Amino acid sequence: MDADEKSICTYLKSWNSQFVSGREIARRAGGKKRFREDPNWAGPVLSRLVERNVIESDSTGHYRLFAKEKSNKPKKWVSPNIKKILEQSGKDFSHVIETDEDES
């Protein structure tokens, strides 16, 4: 991945999973001076990234990074001592922390 591709990916990370126009990417990712010299500099870079499946495009010419799939691994306690302390506090953390009851 070259410098232009990295700067575009870094810019798109700040937008989470929202689509951003190609013109806005060219304006913000490369800086004002680069955009004034060549407003279409990002076009070939964006098409390369789409071909490599790094970013995705919608039908209106907007781009975003592919969303990472969330893993379905069960959450675990950092240590049994922390679990014990939180249980002794009397508060209910079941809505925040999911546990495997089989580990006990």
CNS distance restraints for C-alpha pairs under 8 A (distance, minus, plus):
assign (resid   1 and name CA) (resid   5 and name CA) 5.97 0.50 0.50
assign (resid   1 and name CA) (resid   6 and name CA) 6.54 0.50 0.50
assign (resid   2 and name CA) (resid   6 and name CA) 6.30 0.50 0.50
assign (resid   3 and name CA) (resid   7 and name CA) 6.14 0.50 0.50
assign (resid   4 and name CA) (resid   8 and name CA) 6.25 0.50 0.50
assign (resid   4 and name CA) (resid  30 and name CA) 7.62 0.50 0.50
assign (resid   4 and name CA) (resid  45 and name CA) 7.08 0.50 0.50
assign (resid   5 and name CA) (resid   9 and name CA) 6.17 0.50 0.50
assign (resid   5 and name CA) (resid  45 and name CA) 6.35 0.50 0.50
assign (resid   5 and name CA) (resid  46 and name CA) 7.79 0.50 0.50
assign (resid   5 and name CA) (resid  49 and name CA) 7.32 0.50 0.50
assign (resid   6 and name CA) (resid  10 and name CA) 5.99 0.50 0.50
assign (resid   7 and name CA) (resid  11 and name CA) 6.14 0.50 0.50
assign (resid   7 and name CA) (resid  29 and name CA) 5.80 0.50 0.50
assign (resid   7 and name CA) (resid  30 and name CA) 7.20 0.50 0.50
assign (resid   8 and name CA) (resid  12 and name CA) 6.17 0.50 0.50
assign (resid   8 and name CA) (resid  25 and name CA) 6.87 0.50 0.50
assign (resid   8 and name CA) (resid  29 and name CA) 5.55 0.50 0.50
assign (resid   8 and name CA) (resid  30 and name CA) 7.92 0.50 0.50
assign (resid   9 and name CA) (resid  13 and name CA) 6.17 0.50 0.50
assign (resid   9 and name CA) (resid  65 and name CA) 7.22 0.50 0.50
assign (resid  10 and name CA) (resid  14 and name CA) 7.01 0.50 0.50
assign (resid  11 and name CA) (resid  15 and name CA) 7.37 0.50 0.50
assign (resid  11 and name CA) (resid  25 and name CA) 7.47 0.50 0.50
assign (resid  11 and name CA) (resid  28 and name CA) 7.61 0.50 0.50
assign (resid  11 and name CA) (resid  29 and name CA) 5.84 0.50 0.50
assign (resid  12 and name CA) (resid  16 and name CA) 6.98 0.50 0.50
assign (resid  12 and name CA) (resid  20 and name CA) 7.74 0.50 0.50
assign (resid  12 and name CA) (resid  64 and name CA) 6.13 0.50 0.50
assign (resid  12 and name CA) (resid  65 and name CA) 6.36 0.50 0.50
assign (resid  13 and name CA) (resid  65 and name CA) 7.05 0.50 0.50
assign (resid  15 and name CA) (resid  19 and name CA) 7.76 0.50 0.50
assign (resid  15 and name CA) (resid  20 and name CA) 7.86 0.50 0.50
assign (resid  15 and name CA) (resid  64 and name CA) 7.89 0.50 0.50
assign (resid  16 and name CA) (resid  64 and name CA) 7.98 0.50 0.50
assign (resid  16 and name CA) (resid  65 and name CA) 7.74 0.50 0.50
assign (resid  17 and name CA) (resid  64 and name CA) 6.25 0.50 0.50
assign (resid  17 and name CA) (resid  65 and name CA) 6.73 0.50 0.50
assign (resid  17 and name CA) (resid  66 and name CA) 7.64 0.50 0.50
assign (resid  17 and name CA) (resid  67 and name CA) 6.49 0.50 0.50
assign (resid  18 and name CA) (resid  64 and name CA) 6.19 0.50 0.50
assign (resid  19 and name CA) (resid  57 and name CA) 7.90 0.50 0.50
assign (resid  19 and name CA) (resid  58 and name CA) 7.89 0.50 0.50
assign (resid  19 and name CA) (resid  62 and name CA) 5.34 0.50 0.50
assign (resid  19 and name CA) (resid  63 and name CA) 4.98 0.50 0.50
assign (resid  19 and name CA) (resid  64 and name CA) 4.89 0.50 0.50
assign (resid  20 and name CA) (resid  24 and name CA) 6.74 0.50 0.50
assign (resid  20 and name CA) (resid  25 and name CA) 6.90 0.50 0.50
assign (resid  20 and name CA) (resid  62 and name CA) 4.96 0.50 0.50
assign (resid  20 and name CA) (resid  63 and name CA) 5.24 0.50 0.50
assign (resid  20 and name CA) (resid  64 and name CA) 6.41 0.50 0.50
assign (resid  21 and name CA) (resid  25 and name CA) 6.35 0.50 0.50
assign (resid  21 and name CA) (resid  61 and name CA) 6.24 0.50 0.50
assign (resid  21 and name CA) (resid  62 and name CA) 4.19 0.50 0.50
assign (resid  21 and name CA) (resid  63 and name CA) 6.26 0.50 0.50
assign (resid  22 and name CA) (resid  26 and name CA) 6.20 0.50 0.50
assign (resid  22 and name CA) (resid  42 and name CA) 7.15 0.50 0.50
assign (resid  22 and name CA) (resid  43 and name CA) 7.14 0.50 0.50
assign (resid  22 and name CA) (resid  46 and name CA) 7.84 0.50 0.50
assign (resid  22 and name CA) (resid  61 and name CA) 6.52 0.50 0.50
assign (resid  22 and name CA) (resid  62 and name CA) 5.87 0.50 0.50
assign (resid  22 and name CA) (resid  63 and name CA) 6.80 0.50 0.50
assign (resid  23 and name CA) (resid  27 and name CA) 6.17 0.50 0.50
assign (resid  23 and name CA) (resid  39 and name CA) 7.51 0.50 0.50
assign (resid  23 and name CA) (resid  40 and name CA) 7.56 0.50 0.50
assign (resid  23 and name CA) (resid  42 and name CA) 7.95 0.50 0.50
assign (resid  24 and name CA) (resid  28 and name CA) 6.04 0.50 0.50
assign (resid  25 and name CA) (resid  29 and name CA) 5.45 0.50 0.50
assign (resid  25 and name CA) (resid  30 and name CA) 7.83 0.50 0.50
assign (resid  25 and name CA) (resid  42 and name CA) 7.26 0.50 0.50
assign (resid  26 and name CA) (resid  30 and name CA) 5.96 0.50 0.50
assign (resid  26 and name CA) (resid  31 and name CA) 7.86 0.50 0.50
assign (resid  26 and name CA) (resid  35 and name CA) 6.32 0.50 0.50
assign (resid  26 and name CA) (resid  39 and name CA) 6.60 0.50 0.50
assign (resid  26 and name CA) (resid  40 and name CA) 6.95 0.50 0.50
assign (resid  26 and name CA) (resid  41 and name CA) 6.66 0.50 0.50
assign (resid  26 and name CA) (resid  42 and name CA) 5.20 0.50 0.50
assign (resid  27 and name CA) (resid  31 and name CA) 6.08 0.50 0.50
assign (resid  27 and name CA) (resid  32 and name CA) 6.33 0.50 0.50
assign (resid  27 and name CA) (resid  34 and name CA) 7.98 0.50 0.50
assign (resid  27 and name CA) (resid  35 and name CA) 5.39 0.50 0.50
assign (resid  27 and name CA) (resid  39 and name CA) 7.33 0.50 0.50
assign (resid  28 and name CA) (resid  32 and name CA) 7.30 0.50 0.50
assign (resid  30 and name CA) (resid  34 and name CA) 5.76 0.50 0.50
assign (resid  30 and name CA) (resid  35 and name CA) 6.66 0.50 0.50
assign (resid  31 and name CA) (resid  35 and name CA) 6.29 0.50 0.50
assign (resid  32 and name CA) (resid  36 and name CA) 6.14 0.50 0.50
assign (resid  33 and name CA) (resid  37 and name CA) 6.29 0.50 0.50
assign (resid  34 and name CA) (resid  38 and name CA) 6.17 0.50 0.50
assign (resid  34 and name CA) (resid  39 and name CA) 7.48 0.50 0.50
assign (resid  35 and name CA) (resid  39 and name CA) 4.59 0.50 0.50
assign (resid  35 and name CA) (resid  40 and name CA) 7.65 0.50 0.50
assign (resid  35 and name CA) (resid  41 and name CA) 7.50 0.50 0.50
assign (resid  41 and name CA) (resid  45 and name CA) 7.56 0.50 0.50
assign (resid  42 and name CA) (resid  46 and name CA) 5.91 0.50 0.50
assign (resid  43 and name CA) (resid  47 and name CA) 6.29 0.50 0.50
assign (resid  44 and name CA) (resid  48 and name CA) 6.26 0.50 0.50
assign (resid  45 and name CA) (resid  49 and name CA) 6.31 0.50 0.50
assign (resid  46 and name CA) (resid  50 and name CA) 6.20 0.50 0.50
assign (resid  46 and name CA) (resid  55 and name CA) 7.98 0.50 0.50
assign (resid  47 and name CA) (resid  51 and name CA) 6.20 0.50 0.50
assign (resid  48 and name CA) (resid  52 and name CA) 6.31 0.50 0.50
assign (resid  49 and name CA) (resid  53 and name CA) 6.20 0.50 0.50
assign (resid  49 and name CA) (resid  54 and name CA) 5.31 0.50 0.50
assign (resid  49 and name CA) (resid  55 and name CA) 5.80 0.50 0.50
assign (resid  50 and name CA) (resid  54 and name CA) 6.04 0.50 0.50
assign (resid  50 and name CA) (resid  55 and name CA) 5.20 0.50 0.50
assign (resid  50 and name CA) (resid  56 and name CA) 5.69 0.50 0.50
assign (resid  50 and name CA) (resid  57 and name CA) 7.10 0.50 0.50
assign (resid  53 and name CA) (resid  66 and name CA) 7.78 0.50 0.50
assign (resid  54 and name CA) (resid  65 and name CA) 6.41 0.50 0.50
assign (resid  54 and name CA) (resid  66 and name CA) 6.46 0.50 0.50
assign (resid  55 and name CA) (resid  63 and name CA) 6.63 0.50 0.50
assign (resid  55 and name CA) (resid  64 and name CA) 5.52 0.50 0.50
assign (resid  55 and name CA) (resid  65 and name CA) 4.29 0.50 0.50
assign (resid  55 and name CA) (resid  66 and name CA) 5.37 0.50 0.50
assign (resid  56 and name CA) (resid  63 and name CA) 5.64 0.50 0.50
assign (resid  56 and name CA) (resid  64 and name CA) 5.58 0.50 0.50
assign (resid  56 and name CA) (resid  65 and name CA) 6.16 0.50 0.50
assign (resid  56 and name CA) (resid  66 and name CA) 6.12 0.50 0.50
assign (resid  57 and name CA) (resid  61 and name CA) 6.24 0.50 0.50
assign (resid  57 and name CA) (resid  62 and name CA) 5.60 0.50 0.50
assign (resid  57 and name CA) (resid  63 and name CA) 4.53 0.50 0.50
assign (resid  57 and name CA) (resid  64 and name CA) 6.68 0.50 0.50
assign (resid  58 and name CA) (resid  62 and name CA) 5.64 0.50 0.50
assign (resid  58 and name CA) (resid  63 and name CA) 6.64 0.50 0.50
assign (resid  74 and name CA) (resid  98 and name CA) 7.05 0.50 0.50
assign (resid  74 and name CA) (resid  99 and name CA) 6.79 0.50 0.50
assign (resid  74 and name CA) (resid 100 and name CA) 6.90 0.50 0.50
assign (resid  75 and name CA) (resid  97 and name CA) 7.15 0.50 0.50
assign (resid  75 and name CA) (resid  98 and name CA) 5.76 0.50 0.50
assign (resid  75 and name CA) (resid  99 and name CA) 5.89 0.50 0.50
assign (resid  75 and name CA) (resid 100 and name CA) 7.65 0.50 0.50
assign (resid  76 and name CA) (resid  98 and name CA) 7.47 0.50 0.50
assign (resid  76 and name CA) (resid  99 and name CA) 5.91 0.50 0.50
assign (resid  76 and name CA) (resid 100 and name CA) 7.30 0.50 0.50
assign (resid  77 and name CA) (resid  82 and name CA) 7.50 0.50 0.50
assign (resid  77 and name CA) (resid  83 and name CA) 6.55 0.50 0.50
assign (resid  77 and name CA) (resid  99 and name CA) 7.48 0.50 0.50
assign (resid  78 and name CA) (resid  82 and name CA) 7.09 0.50 0.50
assign (resid  79 and name CA) (resid  83 and name CA) 6.65 0.50 0.50
assign (resid  80 and name CA) (resid  84 and name CA) 6.16 0.50 0.50
assign (resid  81 and name CA) (resid  85 and name CA) 6.20 0.50 0.50
assign (resid  82 and name CA) (resid  86 and name CA) 6.16 0.50 0.50
assign (resid  83 and name CA) (resid  87 and name CA) 6.14 0.50 0.50
assign (resid  84 and name CA) (resid  88 and name CA) 6.15 0.50 0.50
assign (resid  85 and name CA) (resid  89 and name CA) 6.37 0.50 0.50
assign (resid  86 and name CA) (resid  90 and name CA) 7.34 0.50 0.50
assign (resid  86 and name CA) (resid  91 and name CA) 7.25 0.50 0.50
assign (resid  86 and name CA) (resid  93 and name CA) 7.98 0.50 0.50
assign (resid  87 and name CA) (resid  91 and name CA) 6.93 0.50 0.50
assign (resid  87 and name CA) (resid  92 and name CA) 7.70 0.50 0.50
assign (resid  93 and name CA) (resid  97 and name CA) 5.92 0.50 0.50
assign (resid  94 and name CA) (resid  98 and name CA) 6.30 0.50 0.50
